[in-house]
Amino acid sequence: MQQKIIILDFGSQTTQLIGRRVRELDTFCEILPYNKYPEDDADVIGVILSGSPYSVHDPEAFKVNLERFMGRLPVLGICYGAQFISHTLGGRVEKAGSREYGRANLMTFDKENPLFKGFTDNSQVWMSHGDTITAIPAGFECIASTNDVKYAAYAATDRPVWAVQFHPEVFHTVQGTQLLRNFVVDICGSKQNWSAASFVDTTVAELKEQLGDDRVILGLSGGVDSSVAAVLLNRAIGKNLTCIFVDHGMLRKNEFTDVMHDYECLGLNVIGVDASEKFFKDLEGVTDPEQKRKIIGRDFVEVFNAEAKKITGAKWLAQGTIYPDRIESLNITGKVIKSHHNVGGLPEEMHLQLCEPLKWLFKDEVRRVGRQLEMPEHLITRHPFPGPGLAVRILGDITREKVRVLQDADDIYIRGLRNYKVRLSGEEARKVLAAGVPAAMTDGEIEVSLYDQIWQAGAVLLSTVRSVGVMGDERTYENPVALRAVTSTDAMTADWAHLPYDFLAKVSNEIINKVRGVNRVCYDISSKPPSTIEWE
């Protein structure tokens, strides 16, 4: 039986980050809506209560019956989780005099408490709350304080319950991973047997049993998830897997050829379909972003379906769906944060069963599995890329010439990010290493490319805008290009990447000099929210 930690999600933006930190401790965890605690918890070794956008005093605040697990299993409440435990069991939670947000230091903590094993004096933590705990329930004791927060952490004296007002899952809490290790490994007793290697072995065996001699179809995109899913399935069923890679004409420069070559080198059975003529024809004159997406989605389904029907005896449709795609935010907050990642509504008459070999993995775990499968590093570290491709990075209607201009500009930008090396230390180095980027530490520093520091990057063609420029002695009236680069952990929130000025200057100069049709380059310094990562 696979041990697991249950994380009850009360709607926090960092709940997935808690899950990733637990998985980094080689421990399986499952994120569930606050009201979906399993009836059968025989395989559960501990429970974590997440943060929340609500106050415990809000009428609509999310609540859980603590008696279902508290006392039987170790429990860790984080932020709202800590406040909820205190409020529910007889403590007191009140509005803070001022919002407690940002870095703080543990001025005192109980060095004998197992939750703080290995902690150093004045350890930095990250606070983010509007309410504060002003009294803890009977049977609990304070185990940590900051200058402004008396009950930064507290614990039960007679049962395995801990609560922290700060966020151990974020990088700003310097010893947050140590705290989670203390809880998951020492307190809950994790055997730490969840790893990329064990996942590959177990999943390959399960796929062989699930699929037998059946034929399977997989739609490839060139991205990390579908590529890793394909290699994993290929290891399990070999020639019974047929992959379909559709070129809608709006991929990056030379991408269709390059990716097809990569797939062939991996031994995959891939059908490459150049359907660009159909997509360009159907997009002619269309300027509305949502309409573009719908046309591309519809055309993809038609092309994929036509190719799939040529494969006789297929019984399964495989997808590169990953765990964040499946977490039901709708059941928690009433709002869809991210829609389900799938092929796009294949016709029911195909009568295919669904196979999702990566459905339990976070993005960084997918990359670790890819490395375990000895896939090329450039496939594993590839940034996310929108399904509609460059169509949603061109403002206005789509033409082959506009795509050519953007492909050339984007190619210069992405190659520049890959070639520009930076040295990192401290918190920045920890972030990159935690994401699975292979880098050797030397004298406390690592060297990586700008590309490896960034979650997603790309160029945007502002084809609805014309700007005046001067090239040589001639006046030009051409289009600007905007460069976009963001840092993120899950794409639900993102910050604009602070790229070096000398890099931006070099890339801007190269694009303007080499790409016909562009005479101005801008850099997008908008974060999400309020902006989105893509422009359309």
C-alpha positions, -999 to 999 in steps of 0.1 A, spaced: 0 0 0 14 34 -10 18 58 20 4 92 14 -1 126 30 -35 142 25 -35 180 19 -69 195 24 -72 226 2 -91 256 16 -85 276 -16 -49 289 -10 -28 299 -41 1 280 -25 -16 246 -19 0 231 -50 33 243 -37 28 224 -4 22 193 -25 53 199 -45 74 203 -13 60 171 1 68 152 -31 103 166 -30 106 146 2 100 114 -18 66 111 -3 33 107 -22 6 132 -14 -29 140 -26 -45 174 -27 -82 172 -20 -109 199 -16 -114 207 21 -148 188 21 -135 156 3 -116 138 30 -116 101 20 -139 76 37 -111 51 37 -78 66 50 -59 34 58 -30 45 36 -29 81 50 0 89 74 -7 126 80 -29 155 72 -20 191 62 -45 219 63 -37 247 37 -42 284 38 -73 302 25 -84 335 11 -111 336 38 -111 346 74 -123 320 99 -150 345 108 -164 348 73 -199 333 69 -187 314 38 -154 303 53 -146 267 45 -148 242 74 -138 206 80 -147 181 107 -114 178 125 -127 148 145 -124 126 113 -86 125 116 -73 146 145 -61 124 173 -56 94 150 -32 110 125 -5 137 127 -19 171 116 -2 203 105 -22 235 100 -7 262 79 -19 298 81 -57 296 78 -53 259 88 -36 271 120 -63 297 126 -91 272 119 -77 247 144 -74 274 171 -109 289 163 -126 255 162 -111 241 194 -117 271 216 -88 295 209 -92 330 196 -85 345 162 -89 383 157 -81 409 130 -45 418 131 -37 455 139 -21 456 105 -18 429 78 11 406 87 27 401 53 63 395 44 95 383 60 98 378 97 122 359 120 115 334 147 129 352 178 120 323 200 112 286 193 111 254 212 143 236 201 131 204 218 99 202 197 103 178 168 87 202 143 117 226 147 145 200 147 176 214 130 163 250 130 188 279 136 183 310 157 164 339 141 153 316 112 135 336 85 98 328 78 71 343 55 39 356 69 7 364 48 -24 369 68 -49 395 79 -61 377 110 -39 366 139 -42 341 167 -45 358 200 -52 328 222 -47 291 217 -70 263 229 -66 244 262 -42 215 258 -20 234 234 13 254 239 31 281 220 63 267 204 75 297 183 71 335 182 83 365 161 85 401 172 49 408 160 33 373 162 31 357 196 17 324 183 38 319 152 35 282 159 18 261 185 13 224 193 -9 201 212 5 186 244 -15 154 243 -19 145 206 1 149 173 -12 183 162 10 212 151 1 246 136 22 274 120 10 309 112 37 313 85 41 295 52 68 268 52 61 259 16 74 291 1 111 298 -6 111 329 16 108 306 46 144 296 46 141 264 66 106 256 54 117 224 37 133 213 70 101 219 89 81 199 63 107 172 64 104 170 102 66 167 99 64 143 70 94 120 76 100 122 114 65 128 127 44 110 101 69 83 94 72 84 57 93 57 42 103 81 14 98 56 -14 81 79 -39 107 88 -66 111 92 -103 127 57 -106 99 40 -85 73 59 -105 87 47 -138 89 10 -127 55 10 -112 38 29 -140 53 8 -168 41 -24 -150 6 -8 -145 4 3 -182 13 -32 -194 -14 -47 -172 -40 -20 -181 -33 -19 -219 -22 -55 -227 -19 -59 -265 -43 -30 -272 -34 -2 -296 -30 33 -282 -31 67 -299 -14 97 -283 -15 133 -296 19 149 -293 24 186 -290 62 188 -287 58 199 -250 72 182 -219 41 164 -207 30 147 -239 67 138 -248 73 122 -214 40 104 -216 49 90 -250 83 77 -239 68 61 -208 41 44 -229 66 34 -255 86 16 -228 55 -2 -217 38 -12 -250 63 -3 -278 50 -7 -313 13 -7 -301 17 31 -295 10 54 -324 17 91 -318 2 119 -340 20 153 -342 -1 180 -360 16 211 -374 -9 239 -376 17 262 -391 21 284 -360 48 265 -342 82 280 -334 108 283 -361 118 249 -374 100 233 -345 80 207 -365 112 193 -382 133 195 -350 107 178 -328 100 151 -353 137 143 -354 138 142 -316 109 118 -315 124 95 -341 157 94 -321 136 83 -291 123 54 -311 87 66 -311 62 56 -338 51 91 -349 29 103 -377 37 139 -386 8 159 -402 14 192 -420 -21 207 -418 -10 244 -419 -28 251 -452 -62 242 -436 -55 263 -404 -43 294 -423 -73 292 -446 -98 289 -417 -81 317 -397 -81 342 -426 -94 376 -415 -102 365 -379 -90 389 -353 -109 380 -321 -86 360 -298 -113 336 -285 -125 329 -321 -89 321 -331 -87 296 -303 -120 280 -312 -110 276 -348 -77 261 -340 -92 237 -315 -119 227 -339 -95 222 -368 -71 202 -345 -99 178 -336 -108 173 -372 -72 167 -383 -65 144 -354 -97 125 -358 -90 119 -395 -56 105 -388 -67 85 -358 -94 67 -379 -66 54 -402 -52 35 -372 -71 2 -371 -79 -15 -338 -71 15 -315 -89 12 -282 -72 39 -261 -65 76 -262 -35 86 -242 -30 122 -229 -2 140 -211 -26 152 -184 -7 161 -152 -18 165 -116 -24 203 -115 -48 199 -145 -69 175 -124 -71 195 -91 -107 206 -88 -104 243 -80 -141 247 -89 -151 225 -60 -132 247 -36 -137 283 -46 -165 282 -70 -142 296 -97 -123 277 -124 -87 287 -122 -74 264 -148 -95 243 -172 -87 206 -177 -59 200 -201 -70 176 -228 -69 170 -265 -99 193 -270 -131 173 -272 -126 144 -296 -158 130 -311 -176 104 -290 -179 81 -320 -142 73 -316 -151 52 -286 -117 53 -271 -109 47 -234 -87 73 -217 -51 66 -205 -33 93 -184 0 79 -172 12 112 -157 -20 121 -139 -4 121 -104 27 142 -113 35 179 -109 54 196 -137 88 193 -120 82 156 -113 74 151 -150 108 165 -158 125 142 -133 107 112 -149 119 124 -183 155 124 -170 150 90 -155 139 79 -190 171 94 -204 153 119 -226 172 148 -242 175 177 -218 162 203 -243 129 184 -245 126 181 -207 133 218 -199 112 232 -227 90 261 -216 52 258 -217 38 268 -251 2 276 -259 -18 250 -279 -28 276 -305 9 285 -308 20 318 -322 -16 326 -332 -22 340 -297 10 359 -298 1 378 -330 -24 407 -323 -49 409 -352 -54 385 -381 -30 356 -389 -10 354 -421 20 333 -431 41 365 -434 32 376 -398 41 341 -385 74 343 -404 82 376 -388 73 364 -353 92 331 -357 124 349 -366 121 373 -337 111 346 -312 140 324 -324 166 352 -317 150 357 -283 148 321 -272 184 313 -284 196 343 -266 180 331 -233 196 297 -237 231 311 -245 232 338 -217 247 323 -185 243 336 -150 257 326 -116 232 322 -88 235 317 -50 213 316 -20 175 317 -25 177 321 -63 199 290 -66 176 270 -44 146 279 -66 163 267 -97 177 235 -82 143 227 -66 127 229 -101 150 200 -112 174 220 -133 207 200 -135 234 224 -122 266 218 -101 271 239 -70 306 254 -68 316 276 -39 279 281 -31 270 291 -66 255 275 -97 258 285 -133 226 283 -154 211 299 -185 185 326 -183 162 301 -200 165 277 -171 156 305 -146 123 313 -165 90 295 -164 79 308 -198 91 332 -224 82 343 -259 79 372 -284 46 389 -293 40 406 -326 19 438 -323 7 436 -358 -22 460 -351 3 487 -342 28 505 -365 56 526 -353 80 551 -369 117 543 -371 148 552 -389 171 527 -406 201 542 -423 187 573 -439 153 559 -445 121 564 -425 104 531 -416 68 524 -406 68 488 -392 56 467 -363 68 465 -328 77 432 -310 71 427 -273 92 403 -254 76 384 -225 93 363 -197 79 353 -164 89 333 -133 63 311 -117 58 277 -100 24 267 -114 14 295 -139 -16 304 -116 4 335 -106 36 348 -123 60 377 -119 78 393 -148 114 381 -151 140 408 -143 163 401 -173 197 419 -174 198 451 -194 227 441 -215 209 410 -226 178 429 -235 199 455 -254 217 427 -274 184 409 -283 166 441 -292 195 451 -315 196 417 -332 159 415 -338 157 449 -353 187 444 -375 178 409 -387 140 406 -388 124 423 -417 92 440 -407 102 449 -371 116 483 -361 110 484 -323 113 460 -294 96 464 -260 98 444 -228 65 434 -209 69 441 -172 34 430 -162 27 404 -136 -1 379 -133 -25 390 -119 -37 414 -132 -22 405 -166 -21 370 -181 11 353 -193 -1 353 -229 -14 385 -246 -44 368 -261 
